[in-house]
Amino acid sequence: MDPHCYRRRILLVVTGLTPQVVTETVYALAVAADPPWLPTAVHLLTTRDGAERARLTLLSEEPGWFHRLCRDYRLTGITFGAAAIHTVGAGDGLADIQTPEDNRVAADAITEQVRALTADPEAALHVSLAGGRKTLGFYAGYALSLFGRPQDRLSHVLVSPPFESHPEFYYPTPGPHVIYTLDADKRPIDTREAQVTLAEIPFVRLRHGLPAGLLAGRATFSETVAAAQLALGPPELMIDLAGRRVVAGGQEVALAPAELAFLAWFARRRMAGEEPLPCPNDGAPEAECAAAFLAEYRRILGPLGDADRTERALRPGMDKGYFLQRRARLTRLLRDALGPAAAPYLVGRPRPPPRHPLRRYPGARGNPLCGFHRRQRRIAGMNGLARGPAAK
């Protein structure tokens, strides 16, 4: 998906004590790139000391390098101010990333920032991880892998020597601007000779495996990684009837007794290697289905549990409406808790059995009914609910 066609284009730069990464990246995207990608908003995520440096060097009246860049190359429509400089950590933010706790705080802050900026489907996000400590860059790339969409991009800005890492270099100026090398020679160099390019970094997008609730709300880095791992790992279902709980892929899911009984019924059939079970037909309640479901329901409630209401409802047998209602509620609960990772644990879409036995018609060549009945036989062979390890 082309990120150039989005009305909102957001650049997120993760940096430490090198605020010039912001201007270098904007230059590489909006001036040097072909076609150019002009951000409509810039956000900076950094430490407390990095935030102060960014305010003084990029946004002040003097030297105000970000404003200079926009004037020099006539870049308009970019929103970037002090409110868009975000610090890692509570209050004024961390001064540096030095301890395991600092790393955890930084990971959570970057994860939340990337999650929030990817929440708008009408926006494209570009993340630059050229500046700051390696841990900050790693978390930024990992967070984009977790939340990134097709229109989002990840990059690293490359600056030619001797301008690379030079504290007085911010971008290649259109006119002459002399600074001096950092070695003992102190050789004069002209910033308009610098080469700044962008190296785009491919990344694996795992967003489709995250639950909708996690995409919409706050979550720590560890929780987000665990959710992605749940979607990628092998399916494993544990049903504890006595404890009235289900653990799917390592995550506990709360289910009411009726939905738990419905899932246990199909899980037990799967473990026994039984054939896929068709949905009851309209107006033809199934006594065997009702008996199997009630057996699981009574195991959950125990000898003192009140199952009278459910037993009365199923006395004529389990009809199609009851079957579909329980299946729909179970599906919704599993998907709400697990997101796309719920797929292996869902009871498959039911196909009712044919109402009448299929008969072979002799001399069927040229008979329009012949193709219909061949097609019906194929459908009959696919009847059932088998779709996952727990669904037979």
Secondary structure by P-SEA (a helix, b strand, c coil): cccccccbbbbbbbbccccaaaaaaaaaaccccccbbbbcbbbbbbcaaaaaaaaacccccccaaaaaaaaaaccccccccccccccccccccccccccaaaaaaaaaaaaaaaaaaaccccbbbbbbcccccaaaaaaaaaaaaaccccccbbbbbbbccccccccccccccccbbbbbbccccbbbbbcccbbbbbbbbbbbbccccccaaaaaccccaaaaaaaaaaaaccbbbbbbccccccccccbbbbbcaaaaaaaaaaaaaaaaccccccccccccccaaaaaaaaaaaaaaacccccaaaaaaaacccccaaaaaaaaaaaaaaaaaccccccccccccbbbbcccbbbbbbcccccccaaaaaaaaaaaaaacccccccccc
